[in-house]
Amino acid sequence: MIEAADRSGITAEQAATAAVANVHTVREGFYTQATNTVSLVEGLLTKTHPLAVKLRSLRADLIGNQNSGGTPAPAPAAKLT
């Protein structure tokens, strides 16, 4: 009985691992499509056009807040030319 429970636990763990990998693959696909769409709109309009700004915001929502502190990460430093 314990052996069956161990096998069942291993099977459940493998299924969970596969599900997580699938979620990551799907998210990467959505993010890639969103990035391509944002790039297209930025190319047709401008980076500062309200539609491009909104699309970048929506794309950021796809990946969620990556900072565990609960606050958004600071903006990257401006490049000096």
N, CA, C and O atoms as a GROMACS GRO file, in nm:
protein
  324
    1MET      N    1   0.082  -0.118   0.000
    1MET     CA    2   0.000   0.000   0.000
    1MET      C    3   0.088   0.126   0.000
    1MET      O    4   0.057   0.223  -0.069
    2ILE      N    5   0.194   0.124   0.076
    2ILE     CA    6   0.285   0.238   0.080
    2ILE      C    7   0.354   0.255  -0.054
    2ILE      O    8   0.374   0.368  -0.100
    3GLU      N    9   0.390   0.143  -0.117
    3GLU     CA   10   0.454   0.150  -0.249
    3GLU      C   11   0.362   0.212  -0.352
    3GLU      O   12   0.406   0.290  -0.437
    4ALA      N   13   0.234   0.178  -0.346
    4ALA     CA   14   0.136   0.235  -0.439
    4ALA      C   15   0.122   0.385  -0.415
    4ALA      O   16   0.110   0.462  -0.510
    5ALA      N   17   0.124   0.425  -0.291
    5ALA     CA   18   0.114   0.568  -0.259
    5ALA      C   19   0.238   0.642  -0.308
    5ALA      O   20   0.228   0.753  -0.359
    6ASP      N   21   0.356   0.579  -0.294
    6ASP     CA   22   0.479   0.640  -0.344
    6ASP      C   23   0.474   0.657  -0.496
    6ASP      O   24   0.510   0.761  -0.549
    7ARG      N   25   0.427   0.552  -0.565
    7ARG     CA   26   0.416   0.560  -0.711
    7ARG      C   27   0.316   0.667  -0.751
    7ARG      O   28   0.339   0.742  -0.847
    8SER      N   29   0.206   0.674  -0.679
    8SER     CA   30   0.104   0.775  -0.708
    8SER      C   31   0.159   0.915  -0.684
    8SER      O   32   0.131   1.008  -0.761
    9GLY      N   33   0.237   0.930  -0.578
    9GLY     CA   34   0.299   1.061  -0.549
    9GLY      C   35   0.398   1.101  -0.656
    9GLY      O   36   0.405   1.218  -0.694
   10ILE      N   37   0.476   1.005  -0.704
   10ILE     CA   38   0.574   1.032  -0.809
   10ILE      C   39   0.501   1.070  -0.938
   10ILE      O   40   0.541   1.164  -1.007
   11THR      N   41   0.394   0.997  -0.970
   11THR     CA   42   0.316   1.028  -1.090
   11THR      C   43   0.255   1.167  -1.079
   11THR      O   44   0.256   1.243  -1.177
   12ALA      N   45   0.203   1.202  -0.964
   12ALA     CA   46   0.144   1.335  -0.945
   12ALA      C   47   0.251   1.443  -0.957
   12ALA      O   48   0.227   1.549  -1.014
   13GLU      N   49   0.368   1.416  -0.903
   13GLU     CA   50   0.478   1.513  -0.912
   13GLU      C   51   0.522   1.533  -1.057
   13GLU      O   52   0.548   1.645  -1.100
   14GLN      N   53   0.529   1.425  -1.133
   14GLN     CA   54   0.565   1.435  -1.274
   14GLN      C   55   0.459   1.512  -1.353
   14GLN      O   56   0.493   1.593  -1.440
   15ALA      N   57   0.333   1.488  -1.322
   15ALA     CA   58   0.224   1.559  -1.390
   15ALA      C   59   0.229   1.708  -1.357
   15ALA      O   60   0.208   1.792  -1.444
   16ALA      N   61   0.257   1.740  -1.231
   16ALA     CA   62   0.267   1.880  -1.192
   16ALA      C   63   0.384   1.949  -1.260
   16ALA      O   64   0.373   2.064  -1.303
   17THR      N   65   0.496   1.880  -1.270
   17THR     CA   66   0.613   1.934  -1.338
   17THR      C   67   0.584   1.961  -1.485
   17THR      O   68   0.621   2.065  -1.539
   18ALA      N   69   0.516   1.866  -1.549
   18ALA     CA   70   0.480   1.884  -1.690
   18ALA      C   71   0.382   2.000  -1.707
   18ALA      O   72   0.393   2.076  -1.804
   19ALA      N   73   0.289   2.014  -1.616
   19ALA     CA   74   0.192   2.124  -1.624
   19ALA      C   75   0.260   2.259  -1.609
   19ALA      O   76   0.229   2.353  -1.682
   20VAL      N   77   0.353   2.269  -1.516
   20VAL     CA   78   0.427   2.395  -1.497
   20VAL      C   79   0.509   2.428  -1.621
   20VAL      O   80   0.514   2.543  -1.664
   21ALA      N   81   0.574   2.328  -1.677
   21ALA     CA   82   0.653   2.350  -1.799
   21ALA      C   83   0.563   2.397  -1.913
   21ALA      O   84   0.601   2.484  -1.991
   22ASN      N   85   0.444   2.339  -1.923
   22ASN     CA   86   0.350   2.379  -2.027
   22ASN      C   87   0.304   2.524  -2.007
   22ASN      O   88   0.294   2.600  -2.104
   23VAL      N   89   0.277   2.562  -1.884
   23VAL     CA   90   0.236   2.700  -1.855
   23VAL      C   91   0.346   2.797  -1.896
   23VAL      O   92   0.318   2.902  -1.953
   24HIS      N   93   0.471   2.764  -1.866
   24HIS     CA   94   0.583   2.850  -1.903
   24HIS      C   95   0.594   2.863  -2.055
   24HIS      O   96   0.618   2.972  -2.106
   25THR      N   97   0.576   2.754  -2.125
   25THR     CA   98   0.584   2.755  -2.271
   25THR      C   99   0.474   2.842  -2.329
   25THR      O  100   0.499   2.921  -2.420
   26VAL      N  101   0.353   2.828  -2.278
   26VAL     CA  102   0.240   2.908  -2.328
   26VAL      C  103   0.263   3.056  -2.298
   26VAL      O  104   0.240   3.140  -2.385
   27ARG      N  105   0.308   3.089  -2.178
   27ARG     CA  106   0.334   3.229  -2.144
   27ARG      C  107   0.442   3.290  -2.232
   27ARG      O  108   0.431   3.404  -2.276
   28GLU      N  109   0.547   3.213  -2.258
   28GLU     CA  110   0.654   3.262  -2.346
   28GLU      C  111   0.599   3.290  -2.485
   28GLU      O  112   0.637   3.390  -2.547
   29GLY      N  113   0.511   3.204  -2.534
   29GLY     CA  114   0.450   3.225  -2.665
   29GLY      C  115   0.364   3.351  -2.668
   29GLY      O  116   0.372   3.430  -2.763
   30PHE      N  117   0.284   3.371  -2.564
   30PHE     CA  118   0.201   3.492  -2.557
   30PHE      C  119   0.288   3.616  -2.547
   30PHE      O  120   0.260   3.718  -2.611
   31TYR      N  121   0.393   3.608  -2.466
   31TYR     CA  122   0.480   3.725  -2.450
   31TYR      C  123   0.551   3.758  -2.582
   31TYR      O  124   0.567   3.875  -2.616
   32THR      N  125   0.593   3.656  -2.655
   32THR     CA  126   0.658   3.678  -2.784
   32THR      C  127   0.561   3.743  -2.882
   32THR      O  128   0.598   3.837  -2.952
   33GLN      N  129   0.437   3.695  -2.887
   33GLN     CA  130   0.337   3.756  -2.974
   33GLN      C  131   0.310   3.900  -2.933
   33GLN      O  132   0.297   3.988  -3.019
   34ALA      N  133   0.301   3.925  -2.804
   34ALA     CA  134   0.277   4.061  -2.756
   34ALA      C  135   0.394   4.152  -2.792
   34ALA      O  136   0.372   4.266  -2.833
   35THR      N  137   0.515   4.104  -2.777
   35THR     CA  138   0.633   4.183  -2.810
   35THR      C  139   0.636   4.217  -2.958
   35THR      O  140   0.667   4.329  -2.996
   36ASN      N  141   0.603   4.119  -3.042
   36ASN     CA  142   0.598   4.144  -3.186
   36ASN      C  143   0.492   4.247  -3.221
   36ASN      O  144   0.514   4.332  -3.308
   37THR      N  145   0.378   4.241  -3.156
   37THR     CA  146   0.271   4.337  -3.180
   37THR      C  147   0.313   4.477  -3.137
   37THR      O  148   0.291   4.575  -3.209
   38VAL      N  149   0.373   4.487  -3.020
   38VAL     CA  150   0.420   4.618  -2.972
   38VAL      C  151   0.524   4.675  -3.068
   38VAL      O  152   0.520   4.793  -3.101
   39SER      N  153   0.616   4.593  -3.112
   39SER     CA  154   0.719   4.639  -3.206
   39SER      C  155   0.658   4.688  -3.336
   39SER      O  156   0.701   4.790  -3.391
   40LEU      N  157   0.558   4.618  -3.386
   40LEU     CA  158   0.491   4.658  -3.509
   40LEU      C  159   0.423   4.794  -3.492
   40LEU      O  160   0.438   4.882  -3.576
   41VAL      N  161   0.349   4.809  -3.382
   41VAL     CA  162   0.279   4.936  -3.358
   41VAL      C  163   0.379   5.049  -3.339
   41VAL      O  164   0.358   5.159  -3.390
   42GLU      N  165   0.487   5.024  -3.267
   42GLU     CA  166   0.589   5.127  -3.248
   42GLU      C  167   0.652   5.165  -3.382
   42GLU      O  168   0.685   5.282  -3.403
   43GLY      N  169   0.669   5.068  -3.470
   43GLY     CA  170   0.726   5.097  -3.602
   43GLY      C  171   0.631   5.178  -3.688
   43GLY      O  172   0.673   5.267  -3.762
   44LEU      N  173   0.502   5.147  -3.679
   44LEU     CA  174   0.403   5.220  -3.760
   44LEU      C  175   0.373   5.358  -3.705
   44LEU      O  176   0.355   5.453  -3.781
   45LEU      N  177   0.366   5.368  -3.574
   45LEU     CA  178   0.334   5.496  -3.510
   45LEU      C  179   0.464   5.550  -3.450
   45LEU      O  180   0.556   5.584  -3.523
   46THR      N  181   0.471   5.558  -3.322
   46THR     CA  182   0.595   5.594  -3.251
   46THR      C  183   0.592   5.525  -3.115
   46THR      O  184   0.488   5.477  -3.071
   47LYS      N  185   0.706   5.522  -3.049
   47LYS     CA  186   0.711   5.461  -2.915
   47LYS      C  187   0.629   5.541  -2.814
   47LYS      O  188   0.582   5.486  -2.714
   48THR      N  189   0.611   5.668  -2.840
   48THR     CA  190   0.539   5.753  -2.745
   48THR      C  191   0.391   5.765  -2.776
   48THR      O  192   0.317   5.830  -2.702
   49HIS      N  193   0.346   5.703  -2.885
   49HIS     CA  194   0.203   5.708  -2.919
   49HIS      C  195   0.124   5.637  -2.809
   49HIS      O  196   0.168   5.534  -2.757
   50PRO      N  197   0.007   5.692  -2.773
   50PRO     CA  198  -0.072   5.632  -2.664
   50PRO      C  199  -0.103   5.483  -2.684
   50PRO      O  200  -0.107   5.407  -2.587
   51LEU      N  201  -0.126   5.440  -2.807
   51LEU     CA  202  -0.154   5.298  -2.831
   51LEU      C  203  -0.032   5.212  -2.799
   51LEU      O  204  -0.045   5.106  -2.738
   52ALA      N  205   0.086   5.257  -2.839
   52ALA     CA  206   0.208   5.182  -2.810
   52ALA      C  207   0.232   5.176  -2.659
   52ALA      O  208   0.273   5.072  -2.607
   53VAL      N  209   0.208   5.285  -2.591
   53VAL     CA  210   0.226   5.289  -2.445
   53VAL      C  211   0.129   5.192  -2.378
   53VAL      O  212   0.168   5.118  -2.287
   54LYS      N  213   0.004   5.191  -2.423
   54LYS     CA  214  -0.097   5.101  -2.366
   54LYS      C  215  -0.061   4.954  -2.392
   54LYS      O  216  -0.075   4.870  -2.304
   55LEU      N  217  -0.015   4.925  -2.513
   55LEU     CA  218   0.023   4.788  -2.546
   55LEU      C  219   0.141   4.741  -2.462
   55LEU      O  220   0.145   4.625  -2.419
   56ARG      N  221   0.238   4.829  -2.439
   56ARG     CA  222   0.351   4.792  -2.352
   56ARG      C  223   0.302   4.762  -2.211
   56ARG      O  224   0.350   4.669  -2.146
   57SER      N  225   0.206   4.840  -2.165
   57SER     CA  226   0.149   4.818  -2.032
   57SER      C  227   0.078   4.682  -2.024
   57SER      O  228   0.094   4.608  -1.927
   58LEU      N  229   0.001   4.652  -2.128
   58LEU     CA  230  -0.069   4.523  -2.130
   58LEU      C  231   0.030   4.407  -2.138
   58LEU      O  232   0.009   4.303  -2.074
   59ARG      N  233   0.137   4.425  -2.215
   59ARG     CA  234   0.240   4.321  -2.224
   59ARG      C  235   0.305   4.299  -2.088
   59ARG      O  236   0.331   4.185  -2.049
   60ALA      N  237   0.330   4.406  -2.016
   60ALA     CA  238   0.390   4.394  -1.883
   60ALA      C  239   0.296   4.318  -1.789
   60ALA      O  240   0.342   4.243  -1.702
   61ASP      N  241   0.166   4.337  -1.806
   61ASP     CA  242   0.070   4.264  -1.722
   61ASP      C  243   0.075   4.113  -1.747
   61ASP      O  244   0.040   4.035  -1.659
   62LEU      N  245   0.120   4.072  -1.867
   62LEU     CA  246   0.130   3.930  -1.897
   62LEU      C  247   0.229   3.859  -1.806
   62LEU      O  248   0.208   3.745  -1.766
   63ILE      N  249   0.338   3.927  -1.774
   63ILE     CA  250   0.440   3.863  -1.692
   63ILE      C  251   0.422   3.894  -1.544
   63ILE      O  252   0.484   3.831  -1.459
   64GLY      N  253   0.338   3.993  -1.514
   64GLY     CA  254   0.311   4.025  -1.374
   64GLY      C  255   0.427   4.098  -1.310
   64GLY      O  256   0.530   4.124  -1.372
   65ASN      N  257   0.409   4.128  -1.185
   65ASN     CA  258   0.511   4.198  -1.108
   65ASN      C  259   0.618   4.097  -1.068
   65ASN      O  260   0.590   4.002  -0.995
   66GLN      N  261   0.739   4.116  -1.117
   66GLN     CA  262   0.848   4.022  -1.090
   66GLN      C  263   0.923   4.053  -0.962
   66GLN      O  264   1.016   3.981  -0.925
   67ASN      N  265   0.885   4.160  -0.893
   67ASN     CA  266   0.952   4.199  -0.770
   67ASN      C  267   0.876   4.142  -0.651
   67ASN      O  268   0.759   4.174  -0.632
   68SER      N  269   0.940   4.059  -0.572
   68SER     CA  270   0.872   3.993  -0.460
   68SER      C  271   0.834   4.090  -0.349
   68SER      O  272   0.754   4.056  -0.262
   69GLY      N  273   0.889   4.211  -0.351
   69GLY     CA  274   0.856   4.310  -0.248
   69GLY      C  275   0.719   4.373  -0.269
   69GLY      O  276   0.671   4.445  -0.182
   70GLY      N  277   0.657   4.345  -0.382
   70GLY     CA  278   0.523   4.398  -0.407
   70GLY      C  279   0.522   4.533  -0.474
   70GLY      O  280   0.414   4.585  -0.506
   71THR      N  281   0.638   4.592  -0.496
   71THR     CA  282   0.642   4.722  -0.565
   71THR      C  283   0.710   4.704  -0.700
   71THR      O  284   0.798   4.619  -0.715
   72PRO      N  285   0.670   4.785  -0.798
   72PRO     CA  286   0.733   4.770  -0.929
   72PRO      C  287   0.883   4.800  -0.925
   72PRO      O  288   0.929   4.880  -0.842
   73ALA      N  289   0.955   4.739  -1.012
   73ALA     CA  290   1.099   4.764  -1.020
   73ALA      C  291   1.123   4.905  -1.071
   73ALA      O  292   1.041   4.957  -1.146
   74PRO      N  293   1.232   4.967  -1.031
   74PRO     CA  294   1.260   5.102  -1.079
   74PRO      C  295   1.290   5.103  -1.229
   74PRO      O  296   1.333   5.003  -1.286
   75ALA      N  297   1.267   5.217  -1.290
   75ALA     CA  298   1.295   5.231  -1.434
   75ALA      C  299   1.446   5.218  -1.455
   75ALA      O  300   1.524   5.259  -1.370
   76PRO      N  301   1.486   5.161  -1.569
   76PRO     CA  302   1.629   5.150  -1.595
   76PRO      C  303   1.692   5.288  -1.612
   76PRO      O  304   1.627   5.383  -1.654
   77ALA      N  305   1.818   5.296  -1.579
   77ALA     CA  306   1.890   5.425  -1.589
   77ALA      C  307   1.901   5.465  -1.735
   77ALA      O  308   1.914   5.380  -1.824
   78ALA      N  309   1.895   5.594  -1.760
   78ALA     CA  310   1.908   5.645  -1.895
   78ALA      C  311   2.051   5.627  -1.943
   78ALA      O  312   2.146   5.643  -1.866
   79LYS      N  313   2.066   5.594  -2.070
   79LYS     CA  314   2.200   5.576  -2.126
   79LYS      C  315   2.260   5.712  -2.160
   79LYS      O  316   2.193   5.799  -2.214
   80LEU      N  317   2.385   5.727  -2.128
   80LEU     CA  318   2.455   5.850  -2.161
   80LEU      C  319   2.516   5.834  -2.301
   80LEU      O  320   2.579   5.732  -2.331
   81THR      N  321   2.497   5.932  -2.384
   81THR     CA  322   2.556   5.925  -2.518
   81THR      C  323   2.660   6.030  -2.539
   81THR      O  324   2.720   6.038  -2.646
   0.00000   0.00000   0.00000
